[in-house]
Every structure is written in structure tokens, then in C-alpha cells.
Amino acid sequence: MAEPPSPTRVAGLARLDVFAPRAGRAYALGRNIDPGPDQPAAVSGLSPYVRHRLVTEEEIILAVLTRHSPAAAEKFIQEVFWRSYWKGWLELRPSLWRDYNARLDACRRDPALMERVARATRGESGVACFDTWMHELSQTGLLHNHTRMWFASIWCFTLGLPWVLGADLFLHHLLDADVASNLLSWRWVAGIQTPGKHYVARAENIDRCTNGRFAPYGLLNEAPLPLMEASPAAVAGLPPVPPLPAGRVGLLLHEDDLGVHNLALGGLQPVAVAGVAAPHRRSPQGASRAASAWAHQALADALAAAERRFNLPACTLREPEIAAWVDEQGLTAVITPWAPVGWTADYLACVEANLAAVGIPLIRHRRAWDEACWPLARRGFFAFKAHIPDLIVRLLPKDGPTP
């Protein structure tokens, strides 16, 4: 199989430049077709870059709208906003992440269940398309978006495995693993996210949308009932963001937001820069070798960009080293991009507690994009997407992507 995409901003911008001319009709017509891992596809391949914010949402939409009208690129633009919608939905319901982890722990204590999971993840399910996709996922850390839906549906309804274990499998392997998009997409397939509305993988659809590579007729449960689970109520609003601090401030980057190229700091000039990545916290299994390497290399690329922007040396830290870095640099505060609900936010909560013990605040800075989009995710995507035209006008930069 082909090498994974290079974890650099330059590579992400190059991919965007190639894809943007095809983001209109070609994308809309071909986005559901998965021709195979080494074949040209209509999808963008940008997901690992935007997930880590090596390339940001507004840069992607701006590049697309310089080549297409909003109507022509509507399907792709909506896909970009789906990511922001999912993040906002989970940010307003943070207890779901805790509940998911508790359920995951309970499932993992069931030996008979975990043996069934092991057979599936070894590619021994007996459903050839699923077993092939499992191999592709473990070898590349990537899967076509439509294939992820088929995979999740077969996992839940044909193999009868808990959705939380499937979501954990994706978090372990995917280069673009994102807590909100991943968990809520699995819930949607299962029929939980939109109660009673589940996604059913059908042999005819798989046959047609894989160009005949797979034809699992008679192997799938095509008449399942949706799963039933309660969803938590939304909290009143997003946590407030404190003002940017004065004094000797350090900037701490992390894998959830490596977009140092357009991180708006209101004139604040950090005196020290460092970065952390904790992909091992994704899952009880940690992260796959490929996913871990991608996150760490993406962080290294962002730190090199930070050195150029701020004319400062930048370093990678582990959690036990952060307090010493603060002390050595004589910092009075540390600022970090806002990490949405997930393992990085949990990691930063530990960092925050350790720094607070020595009198140093960790200030989380939320981007204007997230500040505008996330509060609108209180209901379904249909209500959210009505705001997309206004969000585009308000949030898009007036020039092109920052090099």
C-alpha cells in the first residue's frame, strides 16, 4: 500500500491545491465511491491535516471558494462544517466522553466479548470486505469516509459488537482520529445520535460504491433495529475564555491544534515555545505506531513553524518536563490553544493542575472559528447548517492560506 501522507503543513497545502479544483461537481458525484487504497478517489485526503490544524477549516473553505461558487461546492463545504458541528456538539455535552470511557472499560473486562473483537480485528470475521478494510485500517491508518460507515454498520449489526469498542479501534489506528467526529459518527451509525435513525450497510450499495470490488450478498444483517441509548443534555454554554495574560508568557502547542501559522494571539509575543503530544492517551490500547508517529512528526513540523514565526527555539516536552521548562524560562503564565473534549484536554487538565500547584496559570485560548461554530451545535446538523452562509462571511480570511 502507498506511504502515508506526509505530516507537514507544506504537504497539506499541496494536497489542498490539487483537490480544490475538484471540490465542486466532481466531489459531489464521486465522494461515496471507494475505489481502493491505492486508486485515485474523489475525496480530499485532507482529514489528517485539518484534524491537527496543520491546515485550518477556513483555509480549506477559502481555497475551495476561490474556484467554485458556494452552491457548486455545497457538499464539500458541509463536510468541513460537519467536523465543527461534531466538536461543538460534544463540547456542549462533555459527560459523554466520560461515559464512553467507563463503558469501554466495562466491555474490556468481558473475556468472551474481547475474544470476538480479537477475531474481527485479526480480519477473521468471515465478511471479506470487512476483513479487507480491517487490514487497510491497520496498515495505513486511513479509511475512506463511506467505508468507515459500512465498517461501523457491519461491526454493530452483523457482528453484533459494541459500538464503543469499534470507536476505540478507530481511535487507536486512524491518523485523523478525532474524539468528537469518531464517537458521534459511530453513535449515528448505531442509531443513537439521531434516535431511531441508523445507517445500514447493504450489499448492493457496497457492490456499487466499490466498483464491484466487494459484493457481500447474503452476508450482512440488512434489517437490524437501531440501538437505543440516552444522550446527555447540553450544558448552558461553552466555558469562558480568560483574557490573554501579560508578563513572561510561554506558548504550549499540542496535537489538537498545531496551527501556529494563524494562531491569533492579539499581539502577545511569547518568550518561550514548546509542544506536547500524547497519542498514547487515545485509547487503553494507546495509538498505533503509524498514528503515534504521524502526531509526533506533525508536532515537530509545527514547532519548526513556531521557531520561524517567533524567532525562538522550540522544544518537545513530556508532561513531567513542563514544570521544569516553565521554571527555566522564568514564565509567569502559559498559553495553549483550546483542546476540545478528548484525551488532549484530559492531558492538559493534568498539566494545569501541576502548574497551578506552583502558581502558574495555564490559559486556554479558543479560536474565533470555534467560538462562532460550537455554540450553534445545540440541536441537529440541519439547524446548524442554516448558519453556514453567515459563518463563511464572518470567519473567512480576506486573503489566501498563510505559508
LINPEFEN-V845250 format. One record per backbone hydrogen bond with DSSP energy under -1.0 kcal/mol. CO is the residue of the C=O (numbers start at 1). NH is the residue of the N-H. E is the energy in kcal/mol with one decimal. If there is no record, write none. Layout:
BEGIN
CO/NH/E, CO/NH/E
END
This chain:
BEGIN
6/8/-2.0, 8/12/-1.9, 9/13/-2.8, 10/14/-2.1, 11/15/-2.2, 12/16/-2.3, 13/17/-2.4, 14/18/-1.8, 15/19/-2.4, 16/20/-2.9, 19/22/-2.9, 20/23/-1.7, 24/28/-2.4, 25/29/-2.5, 26/30/-1.8, 27/31/-2.0, 30/33/-1.8, 36/39/-1.5, 46/50/-2.3, 47/51/-2.5, 48/52/-1.3, 49/54/-2.1, 49/55/-1.1, 52/258/-2.8, 56/60/-2.0, 57/61/-2.4, 58/62/-2.4, 59/63/-2.2, 60/64/-2.0, 61/65/-2.7, 62/66/-1.1, 64/67/-1.5, 64/68/-1.6, 69/73/-2.1, 71/74/-1.1, 73/77/-2.7, 74/78/-2.5, 75/79/-1.5, 76/80/-1.9, 77/81/-2.1, 78/82/-2.1, 79/83/-1.2, 80/84/-1.0, 81/85/-2.8, 82/86/-3.0, 83/87/-2.1, 84/88/-2.5, 85/89/-2.9, 86/90/-2.3, 87/91/-2.5, 88/92/-1.7, 90/93/-1.4, 92/235/-3.0, 93/96/-1.8, 95/99/-2.7, 96/100/-2.7, 97/101/-2.0, 98/102/-2.1, 99/103/-2.4, 100/104/-2.6, 101/105/-2.2, 102/106/-1.9, 103/107/-2.5, 104/108/-2.2, 107/110/-1.9, 110/114/-2.5, 111/115/-1.7, 112/116/-1.5, 113/117/-2.2, 114/118/-2.3, 115/119/-1.9, 116/120/-1.9, 117/121/-2.7, 118/122/-1.4, 119/124/-2.6, 120/123/-1.3, 127/131/-2.6, 128/132/-2.3, 129/133/-2.4, 130/134/-2.5, 131/135/-1.8, 132/136/-2.4, 133/137/-2.9, 134/138/-2.3, 135/139/-2.1, 136/140/-2.5, 137/141/-2.1, 141/175/-2.8, 144/148/-2.0, 145/149/-1.4, 146/150/-2.1, 147/151/-3.1, 148/152/-2.6, 149/153/-2.3, 150/154/-2.8, 151/155/-2.6, 152/156/-2.5, 153/157/-3.0, 154/158/-1.2, 154/159/-2.9, 155/161/-2.6, 162/166/-1.3, 163/167/-2.8, 164/168/-2.0, 165/169/-1.8, 166/170/-2.1, 167/171/-2.3, 168/172/-2.2, 169/173/-1.8, 170/174/-2.8, 172/288/-3.1, 174/177/-1.2, 178/182/-2.6, 179/183/-2.7, 180/184/-2.2, 181/185/-1.4, 182/186/-2.2, 183/187/-2.3, 184/188/-2.0, 185/189/-2.5, 186/190/-2.2, 187/192/-2.7, 187/193/-1.2, 189/199/-2.1, 190/227/-3.0, 191/196/-1.7, 194/197/-2.8, 202/206/-2.3, 203/207/-2.8, 204/208/-2.4, 205/209/-2.8, 206/210/-1.1, 207/212/-3.0, 208/211/-1.1, 209/34/-2.9, 210/213/-1.5, 215/217/-2.0, 216/219/-1.7, 220/222/-1.1, 247/249/-1.0, 248/332/-3.2, 248/333/-1.3, 249/271/-2.6, 250/335/-3.1, 251/274/-2.5, 253/276/-2.3, 254/257/-1.7, 258/260/-2.0, 259/262/-1.2, 265/268/-2.0, 272/251/-2.7, 273/315/-1.2, 274/253/-2.8, 275/317/-3.0, 278/281/-2.3, 279/282/-1.8, 283/286/-2.0, 288/292/-2.8, 289/293/-2.4, 290/294/-2.3, 291/295/-2.1, 292/296/-2.3, 293/297/-2.6, 294/298/-2.4, 295/299/-2.1, 296/300/-2.1, 297/301/-2.0, 298/302/-2.2, 299/303/-2.5, 300/304/-1.9, 301/305/-1.8, 302/306/-2.2, 303/307/-2.2, 304/308/-1.6, 305/309/-2.4, 306/310/-2.8, 307/311/-1.4, 315/275/-1.9, 318/321/-1.9, 319/322/-1.3, 321/325/-2.1, 322/326/-2.4, 323/327/-2.1, 324/328/-2.9, 325/329/-2.1, 326/331/-2.3, 333/250/-2.2, 334/363/-3.4, 335/252/-2.7, 336/365/-2.9, 342/346/-2.0, 343/347/-2.3, 344/348/-2.8, 345/349/-1.7, 346/350/-1.3, 347/351/-1.9, 348/352/-3.1, 349/353/-2.0, 350/354/-2.2, 351/355/-2.5, 352/356/-2.6, 353/357/-1.5, 355/358/-1.4, 355/360/-2.5, 356/359/-1.6, 361/334/-2.3, 363/336/-2.7, 365/338/-2.6, 367/371/-2.5, 368/372/-1.9, 369/373/-2.5, 370/374/-2.1, 373/376/-1.6, 374/377/-2.0, 380/384/-1.7, 381/385/-3.3, 384/387/-2.2, 385/388/-1.3, 387/391/-2.5, 388/392/-2.5, 389/393/-1.8, 390/394/-2.4, 391/395/-2.5, 392/396/-1.9
END
